[in-house]
């Protein structure tokens, strides 16, 4: 029997392993879902744009967290796998007339297959060398889009993607796309959480902590590394599909190396290995992006008019780099560690000392 907050006790394994354990947690979950479902009704387009962008980013980050946070395999190609999902979904809907609802899982599958291919170096490489190998995806995939399949991808020209639809209803606004993106973000968060709690997730952690010891205990290291790459790329492909049908005009330049770096930064800031931490990391850095590009840029531009036109392109990277550096120095376990400390103090209340 395991103690829970203020006299709450688990009396079965089912209760002990449940994600939502107490009545308070159930209440907070229901209220949160009701709030999320009502956002498209009263939120402005600017806020909905932020929510949609954060939701798509969160899906991709969950995949990267499974690969890097759980399995310990570095990847600098997440944006490239998003490009695979985006172009797969776009080509299926434009060239073949496949509905978005079929194209999205196909996009995830196609990205997952490429993830397996680019994950093969993980069988021989580790750490920095593996990161350099996955970086190849950021060069190879755009080259394929531009030079090998231009008749399908449009080459260097932007590709116009149709909006999702159900019957005659078209999802072509921020509010209507939120009805797709928010539920998908919630669903993929639940999937990522359950993967982390499964036997596969525990095998990932064993490989991350000590792959030699994991191999001695009977874990097939190579298989689980490839499974991690596959899952990571599937999440990225689904995120790329949503991105393509949300922005509706895509190009290979939308999925650059800088995006992969910021995705990895979100995993670090949120707390590697924590599903809740990914939510915190995405919301924190996307909010920081809004703060830096809108408020801080205008404030500094007002103080120094001579650099008003150039400060917008430089202030963002400066702020991001400073924040990541501070997290790595003072809180390498990320925002998830703060959340865990809060939960522990709450569970011991009123005896938090």
N, C-alpha and C positions, 0 to 999 in steps of 0.2 A: 504494500500500500504506500503510495507516494503522496507526500503533503503538497497541497496547492494553496493558493492565496486564502488566508483568513479562515481556516477550518474546512476548506474544500478538500476532499480526499478522492483519490482514484481507487476504485475497488475492483477493477478488471483491467486486463491488458488492452481491451478495446478503448476504454477511457484514457488509459495512460498514453496510447499512441495517437489519439485523436488530435487533429490540428486545432479545432475549436473545442475547448474543454468545459468552460463555465458558462453560466447564464449571462453574465456580463459580457463575455466575449461574443456569444451569440447575438446579444442585443446590439453591440457595437458593429458587428458584421452586417446585420440586417439594416441598421441605420446608414452605414457606409454605402451599401449597395443601392439603397433607395436614393441617397444623395447623388451617387454617380449616375443612376438612371434618369434623374431629373435634371441634370446639368444642361442637356441640350435645349430644355424648354426656356430657361431664364438666363443663360450665360451669353455674353457677347461673343461675336465672331473672333475677337482677339484672344479671349480666354479659351474658347473652344479650339482655336488653332494651337495654342500651347498644350492643351490636354491631348489633342490628337497626335501632335508631334511626340509628346512624352510617352503616350501609349505605344506608338510604333517603336520608339527607341527602347522602351522597357522590354518588349518582346525579344528584340535582338540581344539586349544585355543579358536576359535570362539564359539564352543559349551560350553566350560567352562565359557567364559565371559557371555554368555546368562544366565547360571545358577547362577554364583557367582556375576558377575558385574551388571546384570540387576535385577535378582530375589533375590539376597542376600543370597543364600544357599551355604554354603561351601561344597566342595567335594574334597576328597583326593583319588578318585578312577578312575580318568580319564584314566590313563595308563591301568588299568584293562579292561575298556570298549573298549579301542583300541585293547587289546588282543582278546576280544570277536569278534570284527570285523575282525581281521586278521585271526583267526582260522576258523571262519565261511566261509570267502571267500576262504581260502585254502582248506577246506574240500569239499566245493561245487565244486571247480574246479578240485581237485584231485580225489575224490571218485565218484562224480556224473557226471563229465565232463561238468559242467555248465560253460558257457563263463564268462570271467571276468566282462563283461559289465552287466551281470545279477547278478553275485555274489556280486558285490560292493553294490548295493542298498539293497540286502538281508542282507549283513553284517551290514549295518546301521540299518536296521529294527530289527535284532536280538539283537544288542547292545542296541537299544532303549527300547526293551521289558525288558531286564535285568535292564536298568536304571530305569524303572518304579518300579521294585521290590525293588531295593536298595534305591529308593526315598521315599518309604513308611514311613521310620522313620521320614522324614521331617514333617509329619503330627503332630508329638508329640515333636520333638526335634528341638533345634535351636543352632546356633553358634558352640562352641567347641564340644558339645555333638553330633551334627549332623556330624561334621567332623570325629569324632571317629566312628560313625556308617557307613559312606561311606568308611572309611578306611578298613572296613571288606571286601569290594570287592577286595582289594589287596591281601587278604589271601584266600578268598573263591574261586575266579575264577581260580587262578593258581592251587589250590588243585583239582578243577574239571578237569582242563586240564591234570594234571599229573596222578591222581588216579582214576577218575571216567570214563573218556572217552579216555583211552590210545590207544584203537584200532583205534580211528579216529584221535586223535591229535598227536599220536606218543609218548605220555608220556613225559619222560625226554629227548628223542632223538629229534634232530632238524628235522623240517618238511620242505621238499623241495617243493617250490611253483612254478608252471609254470608261465611263462611270459605272459602278455596279448597279444592278437593277433587280427588282422583284416584280414581275409583270410589267405594269406601266409606271411603277414608282421608281424614280431614279435617285440614287444617292450621290448628289452632285453639289452639296453645300457642306459647310463645316458642321452644322448641326446634324444633318442626316448621316454623314460619314462617322460622326461620333457614335451613332447607334451600332456601327460595325466595329470600330476600333476599340471602344471601351470594353464591350463584352469579350473581344478577342484578347485584350490585354489581361483581363481578369482570368479568363480561361487558361491562357498560357502561364500565368503566374501559379495557378493551382497545379498545372501539369509539372512545372519546374519544381514546385515544392514537393510533390509526390515522387518525382524522380530522385530528389535528394534524400528522401526517406526510404526509398526502396533498397533492395539488395544490390541493385546496380549502382545506386548512389553511394552506398557504403563501400563497394569495390572501388569506385572512383577515388574516394577519400584514402583508401589504403594505398592505391597507386601513387597518389599525391604525396603522402607522408613518407613512404619508403617502398619504392617499387620492387626492390630486391626481396624485402620481407614479404610483400604481397605475393610475389611469385612463389616463394617457399611455401606459403599457406595454400597454394593451389589456384590462385587467381591468374587467369590468362591475361597478362599485362598487355600484350599487343592487341588482343580483341577489344579490351575495354578502352584502350586509347582511341581505337578507330570508332568505337561506338560513341565516345564522347565527341569526337570531331563530327560525326554524322548528326548527332542531336543538335550540336551547336549550329551547324549549317542549316538544318531544318528550321530552327527558330529564326535564323537570319533570312531564309528564303520567304517565310511567311510574312515577316516584317517588311521585306522588300516588295512583296505583292501588295500589301496594304499601302505602302508608300506610293507605288506607281499609280494606283487607282485613286489615291487621295490627291496628289499633286497634279495628276493627269497629263503631265508633260515631263518626260524623263530623258536624261542623257547620261553617258558614261561618266561625265565629270561630277555628277552628283554623289558618287560613291568613291571618294578619294582616300588616300592613306591617312589624311588628317582626321577623317571620321573614325577610322579604325582605332587611331590613337586615343581619341576622346572616348570611344566606347570602353577601351581598356581603363581609362582614367575613371570612368563612372563605376566600374567594378571595384577599383581600388578605394575610391572615396566612400562607396556604399558599404564595403566590407566583403572581401572575397569569401565565397562559400555560403553566404547568407542570402536567402531569397528575399526576405524583408529588406535587407540592405540594398538590394538592387533598386527597389522602389525609392528608398531614400536617396540613393546616389543619382538616379535619373532626375528626380524632382529637384534636388539641390543644384545640380550642375545646369539643368535647363533653366531654372529660376535665376541662377547666376548669369547665364547667357543673356536673359532678358534684362537683368539689372545692368550688365556691362554695356550691352549694345544700345540700350535705350536711355536709361537715366544717367549712367556714369559718362557715357560719350557726350550727351548733351551738356552735362555739368562742366566737364573739362573743356569742351569746345566753347562754352560761354566764357570761361576764364581766359582761354588762350585762343582767340579767333584765328590766329595765323595757322593753327594746326587743325582747325575744325574739319577739313575735308579728309585728312589722313588719320586722325585719331580713331575713327570708327573701325578701321581695319587692324589696328594694333592693340587697342585696349583689351579686347576680348582674350587673345592668346596670352597677354601679360597676366591678366587676372586669373585665368585658368591655370597657367603654370605655377603661379604663386600659391594658389589654393592646394594644388596637388602636392607641391613641395612641403607645405605646412602639414598636410595630412600624413605624408610619408614620415616626417620627422616626429610629430607629436601624437599622432593617432593612426598608426599603420593598420589597425584593425577596423578602421572606418566607422561610419555612422552606426553600423549595426552593433558595435560594441557599446555605444551610448544607449541604444535601445535595450540591450540586454541588461545593462546596469540599472536602468529604470525599472524593468520588469522584476529584477531581483529585489530591489528596494520595495516595490509594491507588494510582492508576495510575502515579505517579512513584516509589512505594516501591521500594527503600530510599533513593532520592535525592530526597526530598520538598523539600529545601531548594532 
